[in-house]
Amino acid sequence: MLRSTFKFQVFLIPVLLVFFTAAITLIVTATLKHQMQYNFSTVASFVLFCFAWIWLLFGELRTKAIVLTLFSNEIIVSRFLGLGKRKSYQLADFELSQTAYLSSRYKSYEYLYFLQGGKRRFALSEFYHKNYPELKASISLRLPNPGERNVSLLEQFKDIFRR
């Protein structure tokens, strides 16, 4: 059995979610309390904070901050930092895994996508998981990998709502 472990920066996501929730609440409360008119900056701030909140919750916590437990013939995945519902997959159900790279300002991070029926089911991330190299090596022995490709931020954003 091999279980994924998180890097420290993953635990900043819930902190940011609390911050954005407080910011949204303050904007709405101040606007309603003072019966302020909805000017462009208030609406833009509200939209920006709501977007960041949705992106962190559904994009980062749901799709990337997963706990993966790897057995000889089975993978158990739990989303939302391991607090979400556990879902079991048989390794034989996956056709292959696919390595992708997402570039940030200073570094490229590797992601390993698990494909089933031509669709991505979940992903392991070098950015989020401490033991990513060990997990990838173990998975590579069991699933074929068709190769590598670069992934754009736009493609990552679309992927948030596909799964």
C-alpha positions as CSV (number, residue, x, y, z in Angstrom):
1,M,0.0,0.0,0.0
2,L,1.2,3.5,-0.9
3,R,-0.6,6.6,0.2
4,S,0.0,10.2,-1.1
5,T,1.1,12.9,1.3
6,F,0.7,16.6,0.9
7,K,3.2,19.4,0.8
8,F,2.8,22.3,3.1
9,Q,1.4,24.7,0.6
10,V,-1.7,22.6,0.1
11,F,-2.9,23.6,3.6
12,L,-2.8,27.2,2.6
13,I,-5.9,26.6,0.3
14,P,-8.3,26.4,3.3
15,V,-6.8,29.5,4.8
16,L,-7.3,31.3,1.5
17,L,-10.9,30.0,1.3
18,V,-11.6,31.5,4.7
19,F,-10.0,34.8,3.7
20,F,-12.1,35.0,0.5
21,T,-15.2,34.0,2.3
22,A,-14.6,36.8,4.8
23,A,-13.9,39.3,2.0
24,I,-17.1,38.4,0.2
25,T,-19.1,38.7,3.4
26,L,-17.5,42.1,4.2
27,I,-18.2,43.5,0.8
28,V,-21.9,42.4,0.8
29,T,-22.4,43.4,4.5
30,A,-20.9,46.9,3.9
31,T,-22.9,47.4,0.8
32,L,-26.2,46.4,2.4
33,K,-25.5,48.1,5.8
34,H,-24.6,51.5,4.3
35,Q,-27.0,51.1,1.4
36,M,-24.2,52.0,-0.9
37,Q,-24.8,52.1,-4.5
38,Y,-23.3,49.3,-6.5
39,N,-20.4,51.0,-8.2
40,F,-18.0,49.3,-10.6
41,S,-15.3,48.7,-8.0
42,T,-17.7,47.0,-5.5
43,V,-19.1,44.7,-8.2
44,A,-15.7,43.9,-9.6
45,S,-14.3,43.1,-6.1
46,F,-17.3,40.9,-5.4
47,V,-17.0,39.0,-8.7
48,L,-13.2,38.6,-8.3
49,F,-13.5,37.2,-4.8
50,C,-16.3,34.9,-5.8
51,F,-14.3,33.6,-8.8
52,A,-11.3,33.0,-6.5
53,W,-13.5,31.2,-4.0
54,I,-15.0,28.9,-6.7
55,W,-11.6,28.3,-8.2
56,L,-10.0,27.3,-4.9
57,L,-12.9,25.1,-3.8
58,F,-13.8,23.3,-7.0
59,G,-10.6,23.6,-8.9
60,E,-7.9,23.1,-6.4
61,L,-9.5,21.2,-3.5
62,R,-11.8,19.0,-5.5
63,T,-9.6,18.1,-8.4
64,K,-6.0,18.4,-7.3
65,A,-5.8,18.2,-3.5
66,I,-6.7,14.5,-3.4
67,V,-5.6,11.7,-1.2
68,L,-4.7,8.7,-3.3
69,T,-4.1,5.2,-1.8
70,L,-2.5,2.7,-4.1
71,F,-2.9,-1.0,-3.6
72,S,-1.7,-3.7,-6.0
73,N,-4.9,-3.8,-8.1
74,E,-6.9,-0.9,-6.7
75,I,-6.7,2.9,-6.3
76,I,-8.8,4.7,-3.6
77,V,-9.2,8.4,-4.2
78,S,-10.6,10.9,-1.7
79,R,-11.1,14.6,-2.8
80,F,-11.1,17.8,-0.7
81,L,-7.8,17.1,1.2
82,G,-9.0,13.6,2.0
83,L,-12.2,14.8,3.6
84,G,-14.4,14.0,0.7
85,K,-16.2,10.8,-0.3
86,R,-13.8,7.9,-1.0
87,K,-14.1,6.4,-4.4
88,S,-12.5,3.1,-5.4
89,Y,-11.2,2.3,-8.9
90,Q,-9.7,-0.9,-10.2
91,L,-6.4,-0.4,-12.0
92,A,-7.6,-2.6,-14.8
93,D,-10.4,0.0,-15.5
94,F,-7.8,2.6,-16.6
95,E,-6.4,2.5,-20.1
96,L,-3.4,4.6,-19.3
97,S,-2.0,7.5,-17.4
98,Q,-0.8,10.7,-19.1
99,T,1.9,13.0,-18.0
100,A,1.3,16.7,-18.4
101,Y,3.2,19.8,-17.5
102,L,1.8,23.1,-16.2
103,S,4.2,26.0,-16.2
104,S,4.2,28.6,-13.5
105,R,6.3,31.7,-13.4
106,Y,9.4,30.0,-12.1
107,K,8.9,26.3,-12.6
108,S,7.0,23.6,-14.5
109,Y,5.0,21.2,-12.4
110,E,4.3,17.6,-13.5
111,Y,0.8,16.2,-13.3
112,L,-0.2,12.5,-13.9
113,Y,-3.7,12.1,-15.2
114,F,-5.6,8.8,-15.0
115,L,-7.7,8.2,-18.1
116,Q,-10.8,6.0,-18.2
117,G,-12.9,5.8,-21.3
118,G,-10.8,8.6,-22.8
119,K,-11.7,11.0,-19.9
120,R,-9.6,12.2,-17.1
121,R,-10.8,10.9,-13.8
122,F,-8.3,12.4,-11.4
123,A,-4.8,13.7,-11.3
124,L,-1.7,13.5,-9.1
125,S,0.4,16.6,-8.9
126,E,4.0,17.2,-8.2
127,F,3.0,20.6,-6.8
128,Y,0.7,19.1,-4.2
129,H,2.1,15.7,-3.3
130,K,5.4,15.2,-1.4
131,N,5.8,11.6,-2.5
132,Y,4.8,12.2,-6.2
133,P,8.0,10.6,-7.7
134,E,7.4,7.4,-5.7
135,L,3.7,7.3,-6.6
136,K,4.5,7.9,-10.3
137,A,7.1,5.2,-10.3
138,S,4.7,2.7,-8.8
139,I,1.9,3.6,-11.1
140,S,4.2,3.6,-14.2
141,L,4.8,-0.1,-13.5
142,R,1.1,-0.9,-13.7
143,L,-0.3,1.5,-16.3
144,P,1.1,2.5,-19.7
145,N,1.9,6.1,-20.3
146,P,1.4,7.5,-23.8
147,G,3.8,10.4,-23.3
148,E,4.0,13.9,-22.2
149,R,2.3,17.2,-23.1
150,N,2.1,20.7,-22.0
151,V,-1.2,22.0,-20.5
152,S,-2.3,25.6,-20.7
153,L,-3.9,27.4,-17.8
154,L,-7.1,27.7,-19.9
155,E,-7.2,23.9,-20.3
156,Q,-6.7,23.5,-16.6
157,F,-9.6,26.0,-15.9
158,K,-11.9,24.0,-18.3
159,D,-10.9,20.8,-16.6
160,I,-12.3,22.2,-13.2
161,F,-15.8,21.9,-14.5
162,R,-15.5,18.7,-16.6
163,R,-15.0,16.3,-13.7
